[in-house]
């Protein structure tokens, strides 16, 4: 299959052909993915987001990978919803060191009526700073979705996690249909979708292919597709799972790029465990979005200055929002990094 043919946006992928992509020789797969990537993106630009936990721990869901689940004893401190101003302060700091999108995550099964007004104020405030806004709050109903859209939320993150067939082995407190329903509400509201999954939970190749099929066969592809590598946390049921083979992880990124050619494919959780060479290969395979800063909800993430140094070595620049001049944006990032190199802005801002 040529790169040109593969770059056509499709919504009718079948398991056999997706498995055939995975099973190509590694060099052929990467070459194809890079060709598709260059048709739709600048290969030397990476979108940069910052993620803040606005409500940590005591989640009623039983996701076996998650240290925030109230079902497991992981030693994680439980915190109430952050004050709006603290969230806005963290967003301003994120913007100062180069993020263009600020993502806010709450450990909820679904947002409550009493919390929604505060959540909406967070969206409005972050939007006013000139940042793109993203939230992950769990399951939404139509009214909540419409309210978030009216407040100016740009993206809603709601991961499918794995294939429908394997899903019941990981989560029992929410159905796959529930997740698809929330994505449908988000799309109907006019917001953009951020949805992906996790590798390393004991899933098969069929499950990895099945996850990508679910995402790619949606009526519209998610604008952002985070591919996570399981971060094993003591106390969770998946703490002793085998490590993901690095080449298998890169294959997942490449196949995601081929199947969803216009989506941003995000190198997400697990990046702390990746060396620079693996991250560089991920960008070659078509990943063009990262989370930036020292915390990714409750697990470590490479420090911002290390990210920028790696970008410099690879000749990569952060993807600037359209309203900013690229050179000015890049200079501001570099200056902020020099000034704030020793700060700990994103080491659990919720505890500030």
N, C-alpha and C positions, 0 to 999 in steps of 0.2 A: 504494500500500500504506500503510495507516495505521500509526501508531506502535504502537497496541495490538496489531494483528495481527502486526507484526514482532517484538514482544517475546516471543512464544511460543517456548519452548525447542525447537529442532528439531535433527534429526540427519540430514536428508535433502536438504540443499541441492544444487542443480544449477547447472552453470556459467552457463547462460543467465540465470537469475534473479539470480545474484550479479553478473554483468556489468551487468545492468540497474540494480542498486543503484549501482554505480560510476558509471554513465553518467547518473544523475539530475542535474538542475541542482544546483549546489553548495549553494544555500540550502535546497533541499528535502531533500537528503541530511542536512545538519547538523541541520535541524529534526527529522527523523525520528530520528536518532541520539540527540539530546538528550532527546527524548520517551521513548525506550526506557531511556536511562540513568536518568532520574528515577523510573522505575517500580521500579527495583531498588536504587538507591544514592542517598545524599545527594550532590547535585551539587556541594556545596562542601566535600567531604572527599576527600583524596588519600592513598592508602597510601604510606608512605615506607620504602624499603629501602636498605641499604648493601651494596655488593659488594666483597669483598676477594679478590685473587688469592693463593691459598695455595700455588700452585706455578706458576711462570711460565716460558714458553718451552720450546723443544725438543720440541714436540708432534709425533708421527709422522704426524698427519693432514695432508692437503694442501688444506684449505679455503682457497680462493683469496682470501678476504677477511681472513684472520687473520694478524696480525703474530706470533703465538705459534707458527706452524707452523715446524717444523724444515726445511721444504723451501725457505724463502725467507730472504734476508738482509735483515732489517729493522733491524738494529742493536740489537735488544732483548736485554738482559742475561738470561741463562738462570739460573734459580734452582732450588734443591732445595725439597722440601716444607717449608713453614714449621714452626717449632717450635709445639707445641700452645699453650704459654703466650702466645706472641706473638699468636696468633690470638685467644685469649680477651681479651687486653688490647685489641686492636683492636675486638672486639665490645663491650666495656664502653664504649669511647670512642664507638662508634656509638650505643649506647643513650643516652649522655649528651647527644647533640645531636639526639635525637628519632627515630631509626630504631626501628621495631618489628619489622623482619625483617632478619636478618643472613645474607647469601648468600656462600658460599665457592666459588670456582672454581679448578679445577686443570687445567692444560694436559696432559691425558692422552687417549690413545685409550680406555683403560679403567683403573680403579684396579688396582694390583698387590696381591698377597696381603700383601706386607711393609708396604705403606702403609696398608692398611685399618684396623689397630688405632689408628693415630694419627688417621685421619679420624673414626673413631667417637668417640674421646675429644674431638675438636673439637665434634662434634654435642652430646655430653652436656654439655660445659662451657658452650657458648653457650646451650643450653636452660636450664641452671641459672641463667643470668643473667636469665631471664624474657623472652627474645627468641624470636620465631619463627625457625626454622632452615631454610635452603635451601642446596642444594649442586648444583654441576654438575661432574661428574667424567668425563663421557664415557659410553660404553656400559657397561651393568651386566648381570650375570647374575642369576638368581633368588636365589641365596644372598647375594650382595652387597646386593641390594635389600632382602631381609628383614632383614639385619643393620643397615642404615641405619634402617629403620623401627623396629626394636627399640631402637635408640639414641635415638630421639625425633625423627628428621628429619621436619619438617613438609612441605617442598616439595622436589621434585627438578626441576631445570631441564634440559631436553633439547630444544633447538630443532629444528624440521624445516627451517628456513632458507628454503625456497622450495617450489615445486610439485614433484611427482614427475617431471614431464616436463623441467624445467630443472635439476634437482638434479645430474645427471651433468656438467653444464658447470662446476659449482662444486666438487664433491667427488668423488674417486674411491676414497678409502681406506676408506669406510664406506658401506653401501647405505642407501637409504631404508627398506627393510624392517628393517634393524638398528635404526634410530631408532624406528620404530613398535613393535618388539619391546620395547625398553627402556621406552617409555611404558606398554606393556601390563603389564610387570612392576611398574612403579611403582604403577599403579592397583590391581593385584591385592594389593599389600602394604598398601594402606590409606593411603599417602601421597598428597599433593596434587600436581598436575602444573602445572609452569610451562613453557609451550612456545609459541614464536612463530616469527618469521622476520625477514628482512632485506630492505629495499628499496634499490635502487640498484646491483644487481649485473649489470644488463643484461637483466633479466627483462621479460616482456611483461605486459600487463594480465591476460591469461589465466593467467599464472603467479601473479600476486598473488591473483587470485580462487581459483586452485587450491590455494594454500597455506591460505587461510582455509577452504576446503571440507574439506581434510584435517583441520584442527583442529576445526571445528564438527561434522563428521560422526563424530567419535570417539564411542564409547558414552556417555561423559560429557565435557562440555566441560572443558578445562583451567581450573583456578581462576585462573590468571594467564597472560596472553597478552602477552608483550613484543613490541612492534613496533619494530624497530631501523632506523635509517637508516645506510647504509654509511659507516663512517669510513675514508676512503681513506688508506692507509699506504704510504709509499714502500717499494718492495721487494716488495710483494705484486702478484700479477697484475691485481688490480682497482684499482690505484692511480690509473689515468687514466680511470676510468669517469665518465660525465656525472653531474652533480649531480641529485638527485631534485627534481622540481618541488615546492615546498612545499604547494601545494594537492592534488597527488596523494598526498602523505604524509598529509595531514589526511583525505582521502577513505578511505585505508586504515584509519585509526583508526575512522572513523565506520562503515564497513562491518563491521569486526570487532565493534564495539559492538552493532550490529543483529543480527549472526549469533550472537553469544555474549553474550546480554543480562545474564547473572549473573556473568560472569567479570570479574576486574580486568584492564583493558587498560593495559599499562604503556608509558609514553613512555620508551624505553630508550636504547640507544646512538645517538649523533648529536645528542643534545640540546645539546651544547656549541656546535654550529653553528647552533642555532635562536635567533632573537631572542625577546624576551619576548612579542611579539604572536603569533608562531607557537605558542609554548607555551600561551598563553592560549586560542588557537583549538583547540589539541589537547584541552584540558580541556572546552571546549564540545562537541567532537565525541564525548566519552565516555571519554577517557583518564582514569584515576583511580588511577594508581600511577606512581611515579618511583623511580629510583636517586638516592641522596642522598650527597653527599660529593665530594671532588675527583678521585677516580679511578674509572673503570669498567674493571676489569681493567687494561688497558695503555693506554687512551686517556682523554683529558680528560673531565671532567664538571663542570658548573657548581658553583661553591662553595656550601657549605651556607648561608651567610648570604645569598647572593643568592637562593637558592631561597625562604628564609623571607621575605625582603623582597617577592618576587614574590607569594607566597601572601598576604601582608598586603594588598598592593594589590588583589588579586583577591577578597579576602574568603574565601579558602580556608584550611582548617585541616588539619593532618595527621590521618589516620584513626587514632584510638587503638585499642589492643587492648581487648577487652571488660572485662578486669579492672582497667583504669585509669579513674579519673574524668577526663572530657575536659578540664575546666578545669584540674585539677592537672597533667595531662599537657602541656597547651599552655603553662602557666606555666613548667614545668620546661624545656621546649624553649627558650623565649625567654630564660630566665636563662642556660642553658648557652651559647647563641649569643653573648650579651654577654660571658661570661667567656672564651670560646674563639675569639673572632672572628679572632685572628691566628695560631691554631694551624694546623698542616699535618698533621692527624691522618690524612688519607686519601690523602696524596700518596705512594703506593707504600709501604704499611706493611710490605710484604715485605722492604724494604731496611733496616728499622730494626734 
